[in-house]
Amino acid sequence: MNIDIDGAPLIGALSEHLGVSFAANVIGYTLGPLMEREAAGIALHGRTRTDLAPLSIQRFDNPKEGTTL
């Protein structure tokens, strides 16, 4: 079961709500701890330890550009 169009995890901040982040994936046993640590970093510090832009929900903003993983 995919969680979104391309099956890749989603992680990021809700720009409308300061300090609110999200993380969703279907590989919870292996990616769960990493995703939650990075989501906490977004919520608490506004950043992640690594560039997770390819996993952002913004990758769906312009599907014609093919900005998926």
Biotite code that builds the C-alpha atoms (Angstrom):
import biotite.structure as struc

atoms = struc.array([
    struc.Atom([0.000, 0.000, 0.000], chain_id="A", res_id=1, res_name="MET", atom_name="CA", element="C"),
    struc.Atom([1.514, 3.334, -1.045], chain_id="A", res_id=2, res_name="ASN", atom_name="CA", element="C"),
    struc.Atom([0.970, 6.428, 1.040], chain_id="A", res_id=3, res_name="ILE", atom_name="CA", element="C"),
    struc.Atom([1.157, 8.785, -1.910], chain_id="A", res_id=4, res_name="ASP", atom_name="CA", element="C"),
    struc.Atom([1.505, 8.888, -5.667], chain_id="A", res_id=5, res_name="ILE", atom_name="CA", element="C"),
    struc.Atom([5.147, 7.797, -5.918], chain_id="A", res_id=6, res_name="ASP", atom_name="CA", element="C"),
    struc.Atom([5.384, 5.592, -2.819], chain_id="A", res_id=7, res_name="GLY", atom_name="CA", element="C"),
    struc.Atom([8.260, 7.574, -1.299], chain_id="A", res_id=8, res_name="ALA", atom_name="CA", element="C"),
    struc.Atom([8.089, 8.876, 2.273], chain_id="A", res_id=9, res_name="PRO", atom_name="CA", element="C"),
    struc.Atom([6.834, 12.373, 3.044], chain_id="A", res_id=10, res_name="LEU", atom_name="CA", element="C"),
    struc.Atom([8.500, 14.605, 5.606], chain_id="A", res_id=11, res_name="ILE", atom_name="CA", element="C"),
    struc.Atom([8.439, 18.324, 6.223], chain_id="A", res_id=12, res_name="GLY", atom_name="CA", element="C"),
    struc.Atom([6.914, 21.281, 7.996], chain_id="A", res_id=13, res_name="ALA", atom_name="CA", element="C"),
    struc.Atom([3.489, 22.829, 7.661], chain_id="A", res_id=14, res_name="LEU", atom_name="CA", element="C"),
    struc.Atom([4.308, 26.375, 6.607], chain_id="A", res_id=15, res_name="SER", atom_name="CA", element="C"),
    struc.Atom([0.946, 27.626, 7.898], chain_id="A", res_id=16, res_name="GLU", atom_name="CA", element="C"),
    struc.Atom([1.643, 26.382, 11.441], chain_id="A", res_id=17, res_name="HIS", atom_name="CA", element="C"),
    struc.Atom([4.922, 27.182, 13.196], chain_id="A", res_id=18, res_name="LEU", atom_name="CA", element="C"),
    struc.Atom([6.433, 24.154, 14.926], chain_id="A", res_id=19, res_name="GLY", atom_name="CA", element="C"),
    struc.Atom([4.233, 21.574, 13.220], chain_id="A", res_id=20, res_name="VAL", atom_name="CA", element="C"),
    struc.Atom([5.905, 18.867, 11.166], chain_id="A", res_id=21, res_name="SER", atom_name="CA", element="C"),
    struc.Atom([4.810, 15.638, 9.531], chain_id="A", res_id=22, res_name="PHE", atom_name="CA", element="C"),
    struc.Atom([6.375, 12.333, 8.618], chain_id="A", res_id=23, res_name="ALA", atom_name="CA", element="C"),
    struc.Atom([4.678, 9.481, 6.808], chain_id="A", res_id=24, res_name="ALA", atom_name="CA", element="C"),
    struc.Atom([6.050, 6.312, 5.315], chain_id="A", res_id=25, res_name="ASN", atom_name="CA", element="C"),
    struc.Atom([5.088, 2.684, 4.761], chain_id="A", res_id=26, res_name="VAL", atom_name="CA", element="C"),
    struc.Atom([8.400, 1.237, 5.973], chain_id="A", res_id=27, res_name="ILE", atom_name="CA", element="C"),
    struc.Atom([7.862, 2.037, 9.647], chain_id="A", res_id=28, res_name="GLY", atom_name="CA", element="C"),
    struc.Atom([10.082, -0.667, 11.085], chain_id="A", res_id=29, res_name="TYR", atom_name="CA", element="C"),
    struc.Atom([13.162, 0.497, 9.227], chain_id="A", res_id=30, res_name="THR", atom_name="CA", element="C"),
    struc.Atom([12.587, 4.192, 8.514], chain_id="A", res_id=31, res_name="LEU", atom_name="CA", element="C"),
    struc.Atom([10.309, 5.043, 11.460], chain_id="A", res_id=32, res_name="GLY", atom_name="CA", element="C"),
    struc.Atom([12.987, 6.071, 13.977], chain_id="A", res_id=33, res_name="PRO", atom_name="CA", element="C"),
    struc.Atom([14.881, 8.171, 11.418], chain_id="A", res_id=34, res_name="LEU", atom_name="CA", element="C"),
    struc.Atom([11.739, 9.848, 10.113], chain_id="A", res_id=35, res_name="MET", atom_name="CA", element="C"),
    struc.Atom([10.547, 10.727, 13.595], chain_id="A", res_id=36, res_name="GLU", atom_name="CA", element="C"),
    struc.Atom([13.943, 12.097, 14.631], chain_id="A", res_id=37, res_name="ARG", atom_name="CA", element="C"),
    struc.Atom([14.014, 14.330, 11.560], chain_id="A", res_id=38, res_name="GLU", atom_name="CA", element="C"),
    struc.Atom([10.372, 15.413, 12.064], chain_id="A", res_id=39, res_name="ALA", atom_name="CA", element="C"),
    struc.Atom([11.251, 16.369, 15.647], chain_id="A", res_id=40, res_name="ALA", atom_name="CA", element="C"),
    struc.Atom([14.215, 18.376, 14.356], chain_id="A", res_id=41, res_name="GLY", atom_name="CA", element="C"),
    struc.Atom([11.912, 20.255, 12.015], chain_id="A", res_id=42, res_name="ILE", atom_name="CA", element="C"),
    struc.Atom([9.396, 20.983, 14.768], chain_id="A", res_id=43, res_name="ALA", atom_name="CA", element="C"),
    struc.Atom([11.965, 21.966, 17.406], chain_id="A", res_id=44, res_name="LEU", atom_name="CA", element="C"),
    struc.Atom([14.729, 23.619, 15.374], chain_id="A", res_id=45, res_name="HIS", atom_name="CA", element="C"),
    struc.Atom([13.236, 24.296, 11.934], chain_id="A", res_id=46, res_name="GLY", atom_name="CA", element="C"),
    struc.Atom([15.788, 22.090, 10.168], chain_id="A", res_id=47, res_name="ARG", atom_name="CA", element="C"),
    struc.Atom([16.911, 18.514, 9.582], chain_id="A", res_id=48, res_name="THR", atom_name="CA", element="C"),
    struc.Atom([20.351, 16.933, 9.864], chain_id="A", res_id=49, res_name="ARG", atom_name="CA", element="C"),
    struc.Atom([20.389, 16.183, 6.137], chain_id="A", res_id=50, res_name="THR", atom_name="CA", element="C"),
    struc.Atom([18.683, 17.665, 3.074], chain_id="A", res_id=51, res_name="ASP", atom_name="CA", element="C"),
    struc.Atom([15.304, 15.949, 2.842], chain_id="A", res_id=52, res_name="LEU", atom_name="CA", element="C"),
    struc.Atom([13.882, 18.209, 0.137], chain_id="A", res_id=53, res_name="ALA", atom_name="CA", element="C"),
    struc.Atom([13.317, 15.254, -2.231], chain_id="A", res_id=54, res_name="PRO", atom_name="CA", element="C"),
    struc.Atom([10.912, 13.837, 0.381], chain_id="A", res_id=55, res_name="LEU", atom_name="CA", element="C"),
    struc.Atom([8.990, 17.092, 0.760], chain_id="A", res_id=56, res_name="SER", atom_name="CA", element="C"),
    struc.Atom([5.337, 17.358, -0.180], chain_id="A", res_id=57, res_name="ILE", atom_name="CA", element="C"),
    struc.Atom([6.377, 20.214, -2.494], chain_id="A", res_id=58, res_name="GLN", atom_name="CA", element="C"),
    struc.Atom([7.612, 17.595, -4.953], chain_id="A", res_id=59, res_name="ARG", atom_name="CA", element="C"),
    struc.Atom([3.972, 17.333, -6.048], chain_id="A", res_id=60, res_name="PHE", atom_name="CA", element="C"),
    struc.Atom([3.521, 21.076, -6.651], chain_id="A", res_id=61, res_name="ASP", atom_name="CA", element="C"),
    struc.Atom([4.348, 20.820, -10.349], chain_id="A", res_id=62, res_name="ASN", atom_name="CA", element="C"),
    struc.Atom([3.987, 17.207, -11.531], chain_id="A", res_id=63, res_name="PRO", atom_name="CA", element="C"),
    struc.Atom([4.986, 18.128, -15.105], chain_id="A", res_id=64, res_name="LYS", atom_name="CA", element="C"),
    struc.Atom([8.580, 18.705, -13.969], chain_id="A", res_id=65, res_name="GLU", atom_name="CA", element="C"),
    struc.Atom([8.896, 15.126, -12.698], chain_id="A", res_id=66, res_name="GLY", atom_name="CA", element="C"),
    struc.Atom([10.368, 16.070, -9.336], chain_id="A", res_id=67, res_name="THR", atom_name="CA", element="C"),
    struc.Atom([9.896, 12.656, -7.751], chain_id="A", res_id=68, res_name="THR", atom_name="CA", element="C"),
    struc.Atom([12.578, 10.349, -6.427], chain_id="A", res_id=69, res_name="LEU", atom_name="CA", element="C"),
])
